[in-house]
Amino acid sequence: MTDPRDWYPTPAEVDAWCAQVLSRAESAALTARLLDDPPYDFRLGVRHTGGRFVEWTSETLGTFYGFYQPCPSGRGPTLLHVPGYGAEMSAHPELVADGYNVLHISPRGYATPKGPDESKRPTGTWPVLPDTAFGLGKHGYTDWLADAAAAALWALGLDGVESDRFGFFGTSQGGGTALLLASIFRTRGVRAVAADVPFLTDFPLARTLKEPGAYGLASEALQLIERERPRDLPAAWKAIGAIDTTSHAHRLTMPVLLTAGQQDTTCPPPTIRSLFDKLPATRSLAELAGQGHAYTTPFLHLARAWFRLYV
C-alpha cells in the first residue's frame, strides 16, 4: 500500500504554498465594517459587552465575520483566535483583561452575527475539509486560511496595535489552523501559537488508528476520489498534506504550546505527539488525564501564561 506521505508536498512546496496564501490575503482589498452592538439572544444567556462584530467584504474572498475585543487602552499586542469545525464564535474577556486586543475570525461566512449560515452546509457539516480534497487544494482550506490571514492583516494594521507582537490560538480545527496561520505568518514575526487538541495533524497516522475520529471526514472524501477519480488521488493527498500541521513543522520556529486529551477520540493524542516530536524550537505539550475532546479549561490558563512569556 502506498504511503500517503509519498504524495505530501516537500518543505519547499509548503514554503511556496504559505507565501501564496499570504499573497492572496494581502491582495484581497478587504473592506471592514464594525457592526452595531451584538443583538441580545436568549440562547446566549447573558449580554456580553466590550466587543463588536466585524463584517469583512472582498471581491475575491466574499463576505465573512469576526468579533473584535480591543484592550482597554486601545494599544497593545494582539491575539487572533480561529474556530473549531463547528464554526462557533468565541469571546475572550480574560485575555482582554490581560492587556491584549483579541480578534475572533470566522472564515467563509459560516458563522454570522445572527447565527450559522445554513445554506453553506447543505449536507449537515461544513464542507471546508472535503472541498480541500475534492478541489485538489484549489478551494477549501486555501480559501478559509486566506480569509483568516486577510482578517489578521486588518487587525494588525489598526491604530494603536503593536503589529510586531501577535499570536494565534484555537481549539480542535482552531488549534490546527492556528498552527497553519503561524506558519503562514512566520516571516511577519508571529511571536507564539497555542493549539488546544489540534485537528489537521498527521492524517496518515490518524487513518491507521482504531478510532480515527474527525479524520474520518477526510477519509470519506479520499475514498470517494479513489473510486471515482483514481488519477486524482495523489493530488488530493498532496492537497491534504499542504494543510497537515506536520508538513509545517520546519516553519514552526516560534514557541508552540500544544494540549492533548488522553481520552480524546476526535483528535487522538498520537497525532498531536507526532507533531510535537517534529517541532524544532521552544515547545510544550500538556497531556490532560481524563480529558475528551472539548475546549479545555486548562488550555485557557496555559495559553495565558504562554502568551505572557512570548507575546
C-alpha positions in Angstrom: 0.0 0.0 0.0 1.3 3.4 -0.9 2.3 5.7 2.0 0.3 8.9 1.5 3.3 10.8 2.8 5.0 10.0 -0.5 2.4 12.3 -2.1 2.8 15.1 0.5 4.4 18.4 -0.6 8.1 18.9 0.0 9.2 21.5 2.5 10.0 23.9 -0.3 6.5 23.4 -1.7 5.0 24.1 1.7 7.0 27.3 1.9 5.7 28.3 -1.6 2.1 27.4 -0.5 2.3 29.6 2.6 3.6 32.5 0.5 0.8 32.1 -1.9 -1.9 32.1 0.8 -0.3 35.2 2.4 -0.1 37.0 -1.0 -3.7 36.2 -1.7 -4.7 37.8 1.6 -2.6 40.8 1.0 -4.2 41.5 -2.4 -7.7 40.9 -1.2 -8.6 44.6 -0.9 -10.6 43.8 2.2 -13.3 46.3 3.4 -14.1 46.1 7.1 -17.2 47.4 8.8 -17.7 47.4 12.6 -21.3 46.5 13.3 -23.6 47.8 16.0 -23.7 46.1 19.4 -24.5 42.4 19.0 -28.2 41.6 19.3 -29.3 40.0 22.5 -30.2 36.4 22.2 -31.8 34.4 25.0 -29.8 31.3 23.9 -26.6 33.1 24.9 -28.0 33.6 28.4 -26.2 36.9 29.1 -25.3 40.0 27.2 -21.5 40.5 26.8 -20.1 43.9 26.4 -16.7 45.1 25.3 -16.6 43.9 21.7 -18.2 44.4 18.3 -18.8 42.2 15.4 -16.8 42.9 12.2 -18.0 42.3 8.7 -15.3 41.9 6.1 -16.0 42.0 2.4 -13.7 41.4 -0.6 -14.4 40.9 -4.2 -12.1 37.8 -4.2 -12.9 36.4 -0.8 -16.5 37.2 -0.3 -18.1 38.2 3.0 -17.3 36.8 6.4 -17.3 37.9 10.0 -15.4 38.2 13.3 -15.7 39.6 16.8 -13.2 42.2 17.9 -12.4 43.0 21.5 -9.9 45.8 21.9 -7.9 46.1 25.1 -8.9 48.9 27.4 -6.1 51.2 26.4 -6.6 50.6 22.7 -2.9 49.9 22.4 -1.1 46.6 22.8 -0.4 43.2 21.3 -3.0 41.1 19.5 -4.2 37.6 19.9 -6.0 36.1 16.9 -8.5 33.2 17.5 -9.9 30.8 15.0 -12.9 28.5 15.4 -13.4 24.8 15.7 -15.1 22.8 12.9 -18.5 23.8 14.3 -17.7 27.4 13.2 -18.6 28.7 16.7 -17.7 32.3 17.6 -15.9 32.9 20.9 -15.2 35.9 23.1 -12.2 36.1 25.4 -12.7 38.8 28.0 -10.0 37.2 30.2 -7.4 37.9 27.6 -8.6 41.5 27.1 -8.2 42.0 30.8 -4.6 40.8 30.4 -4.0 43.7 28.0 -4.4 42.1 24.6 -6.5 43.1 21.6 -8.4 39.9 20.7 -9.9 39.1 17.3 -12.0 36.0 16.7 -12.1 35.3 13.0 -14.9 33.2 11.4 -13.9 32.5 7.8 -16.1 31.7 4.8 -19.1 33.4 6.4 -20.1 30.1 8.0 -21.0 31.9 11.3 -22.7 35.3 11.2 -23.8 37.7 14.0 -27.3 36.2 13.6 -26.1 32.6 13.7 -24.8 30.0 11.3 -25.5 30.4 7.6 -27.1 27.0 7.0 -27.1 27.5 3.2 -23.4 26.9 3.3 -23.6 23.4 4.9 -26.3 21.6 2.8 -25.1 18.2 3.9 -25.2 19.0 7.6 -21.5 19.6 8.0 -19.3 22.4 6.9 -17.6 21.5 3.6 -14.1 23.0 4.1 -12.2 19.7 4.5 -14.0 17.7 1.8 -13.7 20.7 -0.5 -9.9 20.7 0.1 -9.7 17.1 -1.2 -12.3 17.3 -4.0 -10.9 20.6 -5.2 -7.3 19.3 -5.1 -6.3 22.2 -2.9 -7.7 25.0 -5.0 -10.6 25.5 -2.6 -11.5 24.5 0.9 -8.8 25.5 3.4 -6.9 27.7 1.0 -10.0 29.9 0.9 -10.5 29.5 4.6 -7.0 30.5 5.5 -6.8 33.3 3.0 -9.9 34.8 4.8 -8.3 34.4 8.2 -5.0 35.8 7.0 -6.7 38.8 5.5 -8.6 39.5 8.7 -5.4 39.2 10.7 -3.7 41.7 8.5 -6.6 44.1 9.0 -6.3 43.8 12.8 -2.5 44.2 12.8 -3.0 47.4 10.8 -5.3 49.1 13.2 -4.1 52.3 15.0 -2.5 51.5 18.3 -1.9 47.9 17.6 1.6 46.6 18.1 2.0 45.0 14.7 5.1 43.0 15.7 3.5 41.5 18.8 0.9 38.9 18.0 0.0 35.2 18.3 -2.6 32.7 17.1 -4.7 30.3 19.2 -7.7 27.9 18.9 -9.1 24.6 19.7 -9.6 21.5 17.5 -9.8 22.8 13.9 -9.0 26.2 15.5 -5.8 24.6 17.0 -4.8 23.2 13.7 -5.5 26.3 11.7 -3.8 28.5 14.4 -0.6 26.4 13.7 -1.1 26.8 9.9 -1.6 30.6 10.3 1.5 30.8 12.5 3.4 29.1 9.7 1.9 31.4 7.1 2.9 34.5 9.2 6.3 33.2 10.1 8.0 35.8 8.0 5.9 38.5 9.6 7.2 37.9 13.1 4.4 36.0 14.8 5.6 35.6 18.4 3.8 32.4 19.6 1.0 30.0 18.9 -1.2 27.9 21.3 -3.1 25.0 19.9 -5.7 23.1 22.0 -6.3 19.4 21.0 -5.4 20.4 17.4 -7.1 18.8 14.3 -5.4 18.7 10.9 -2.5 16.9 12.4 -0.9 13.8 10.8 -3.7 12.5 8.6 -1.7 9.3 7.5 -1.2 8.3 11.2 -4.9 9.1 12.0 -6.2 6.7 9.4 -4.2 3.8 10.9 -5.8 4.3 14.4 -8.7 2.2 15.6 -10.7 5.4 16.2 -9.7 8.0 13.6 -12.2 10.4 14.9 -12.7 13.7 12.9 -10.2 12.4 10.4 -12.9 10.1 9.0 -14.3 13.1 7.2 -11.1 13.3 5.1 -11.0 9.5 4.7 -14.5 9.5 3.2 -13.6 12.1 0.6 -10.4 10.4 -0.3 -12.1 7.0 -0.6 -14.6 8.6 -3.0 -11.9 10.1 -5.1 -10.0 6.8 -5.2 -13.2 5.1 -6.5 -14.4 7.7 -9.0 -11.3 9.7 -9.9 -8.3 7.5 -9.1 -5.9 9.6 -11.1 -6.6 12.5 -8.8 -5.7 10.6 -5.6 -2.1 11.7 -5.4 -3.1 15.3 -6.0 -5.8 15.0 -3.4 -3.4 13.7 -0.8 -0.9 16.5 -1.7 -3.7 19.0 -1.0 -4.4 17.3 2.4 -0.6 17.3 3.0 -0.5 21.1 2.5 -2.9 21.6 5.4 -1.4 18.9 7.6 0.4 20.7 10.5 3.2 18.1 10.5 4.1 19.4 7.0 4.7 22.8 8.6 6.9 21.7 11.5 10.0 23.1 9.9 8.4 26.5 9.8 7.0 26.5 13.3 10.1 28.0 14.8 8.2 30.3 17.2 7.2 29.0 20.7 4.4 26.4 20.3 2.1 25.2 23.0 0.0 22.0 22.4 -2.5 20.2 24.5 -3.9 16.7 24.0 -6.8 15.0 25.8 -5.9 11.5 26.9 -9.5 10.3 26.3 -9.9 12.3 23.0 -11.1 10.1 20.2 -11.9 13.0 17.9 -8.3 14.4 17.6 -6.3 11.4 19.0 -3.3 12.1 21.2 -0.8 10.1 19.0 -1.4 12.6 16.1 -0.5 15.6 18.4 2.5 13.8 19.8 3.7 13.2 16.2 3.7 17.0 15.6 5.4 17.7 18.9 8.2 15.3 18.1 8.9 17.2 14.9 8.9 20.8 16.3 12.4 22.4 16.1 12.2 25.1 18.7 10.6 26.0 22.0 7.6 23.7 22.6 5.3 22.4 25.3 2.8 19.5 25.2 0.3 19.1 28.1 -1.5 15.7 28.0 -4.6 16.1 30.1 -5.7 13.0 32.0 -9.3 12.0 31.6 -9.9 14.8 29.0 -12.1 14.1 26.0 -12.5 16.4 23.0 -13.5 19.9 24.2 -12.4 23.5 24.5 -10.4 22.6 27.6 -10.3 24.8 30.7 -6.6 24.1 31.4 -5.8 25.3 27.9 -7.0 28.8 28.7 -4.7 29.1 31.7 -1.8 27.6 29.9 -2.3 29.8 26.9 -2.4 33.0 29.1 0.9 32.0 30.6 2.4 31.1 27.2 1.4 34.5 25.7 2.7 36.4 28.8 6.0 34.7 28.2 6.3 35.1 24.5 3.9 37.7 23.1 
